[in-house]
């Protein structure tokens, strides 16, 4: 009978023959799957920096089979000094925020592992804050409690938002939604509500918003 054997079949027959001659332990060594590289850690000399500043990002990795490794870097924003090698210099963009830098580590058998690090570009501007309720010039009934609501934003996040009426400190909130109750029972007349938002990560002057309201005193029956 005449037939042709496909390459895979010839390889399989050859491996079976090798197993019969030299033992299956050697065959197992030949067909043992490749282990991909392992990333030990990724770190930067500085995790927080100013806009357009630079830092060095380093990856430490190893191959379980002691093979040679290659590296490929990518950054979602900013500029890399290179895309190869175990370390690169990264120039931050001119805008603040959190930015990911990724690296792909490959061995000499096409095994690969990916990792990433997030670096923070700090913003120097004050947070933006706005009192949502009440609006400026509002009339508030002078009984029970009133809920003050505000919004606050900053590229590096908000650490806390403080609420104050005149000289009276009401309290602070560190996570949205930013709101605070104000005891208005028995009060009457004009009042100034002040809200301050402080940015996260680095100290600085807060963003401030204020409104002038009128509490309408009530007579209990």
N, C-alpha and C positions, 0 to 999 in steps of 0.2 A: 504494500500500500504506500502510495506516495503522498506526503503531506508536508506543509511548511509549518514551522514552529515560530510563533511570535516572539519578539525579544523578551517579553516578561517571562514566557514559558522557558526559554533557554536559560535565563538568569536563575529561575526557580530550580530547574533541574541541576544547574551547576552548584547551587547552594546546598541542595540535598546530597549531591555527591561529596561535597566538601565536608558535610556533616558526617557522612559514613566513613570518610577517611581520617578526619582529624578530631571528631567528637563534636557534639552539639554545643558544648561550652564555647568553642571558638566561633561557631556560627552565630550564637547569641551575641557575641561581642561585635560581629560584623553588622548585624541588623539592629543593634541597640539604638533607640531613638535619641536624637540630639536634645540636650537640655539647654533651654534658652539662657541668655545672660541674666544675671541677677543684679539689680540696682541696690546698693547698700544705703545710699542717701544722696539727696540733691540739696545743696544749700548755696546761699549767696553771702558774700562778705558783708553786705548790708541789705536787709529786707525792706527798709523804708528809705526813700530818698526824695530829693526835690526834683521838680520838672527839669528835664534835659541833663540831669546828673547821670553818672555812670557807676556801675558796680560789676563785680566778677561773679559769675555763676559757675558752680563746680558740680560735677557728678562723679561719684565713686561707685564703681561697678566691677564685677568679676565674672569670669566664665567658669562654671562648674567643671568643665573639661579642660581648663587651662588654655583655651584657644585665644587667638588675637581678637580684639574688639575694635569696632569703629563706632563713631558717634555722629548723629545728625540733629542739629538744634533748630527750633522754630520759636518765634515770638509773635503773639497776636498784635502787638504794637511796639513801638520803639525800634531801635536798630541794634543788630548783633554784629560784633566785630568779625565773626566767622560763623560758619554753620557746622564745622567739624572740630574734633578734638574733645578731650575730657573737660575743658573749661572754655568759657567765652566771656567777653565783655559786653554788657548790655547798656545802651544809652536810653534813658527813659524818655517817653514822649513829653510834649509840652503841656499835656492835659493831665489832671490828677485822676486817680482811681486805682483799682486793683487789676494787675495784668499777669497773665499766665505765660510762662516760658516752658516749653516742652523739649524733651530730648528722647531720641530713639537710639537704643544701644543694640548693635548687631554683632553676632559672632561670625566666624569664618565658614559656618555651615548654614547660613541664612536664618538662624534663629534670632529673634528680636524681642525686646522688652521696652516699654515706654514708661516715662515718668514725667512729672511736671512740678513746678514750683510757682507760687503766686507772690509777686512783689508789689509793694504799695508805693505809689507816687503821691506825695503829700501835697495838699492844697493849702495855700496861705490865706485864702479869702475867708471871711466870716460865713457862718451858716446863714441860710435864708430861713426866716421864720415868719409866719403869718397867723394872726388870730382869726379863726374861722367863725366862732361864736363866743360872745355876741359881736355884732358889727358896731362900728363907731357911731355914737349917738343913740344907741338903743335904750329903750326903757325896760327895766327889769322889775317885775313885781317883788316887793320886799317881804316875801315869806318863804319858808323852807330853805332849800338850797338851789343854787344855779350851777350848771356844768359849763366850765370854760373849755373850749376846744381849740387846738392849734395844729398847724403843720410845720415841719422842720426838715431841712435837707442840707446835706453837704457831701461832696465827693468821697470823703473818707469816713462818712458815717456820723451819727449824732451820739454823743456821750450821755447827755441828759437835757431835759427841758424844764426850766423853773418857772413857776407861776407866782405872781405877786399882785396885790391890790393895794395901791397907795404904799404905805410903809409895812403892810402886813404880808409876811411871807406865807404862802399857802402850801407849798410843797414842790416836789420835782418828780418827773417821770423819765425813765431811761429807755423805754421801748414804746413804739407806736401801738395804738393810737395815743396821741398826746392830749390828755384831758385831765382836768382837776376840778373838784367840787368847791364851791364858794358858799359859805353860810351867809345868806342875806336876810334871814329872819330878823325883823326888828330894825333893819337899816333903812335909811332914807337920805336922798340927796345924790349929788354927783360923786363919781368914783373913777379912778384910772386903773385899768388892768394892764399889767406889764408881763410880757412873756420873753424869756431869754433862752436861746438855744446854744449849747456848747458843743464844739466839734470833738470827735473822737481822735485818738492816737497822739495828737500833739496839742499842748495848751495854746490858748489864744483868746482874743476878745470874742465874746458871744455875739450872735445876731440877736437883735432886739426888735420887738413890735409892741405897740400899745394902742389901746382904744379908750375913749372917754364915754362912760355910760351914766345913766341916771337910775337910781334905785327908787322905786315908788313905794313910799311907806304905806302900810295898810293898818286899818283899825279893826281890832278883833271884837267880835260881837259876843 
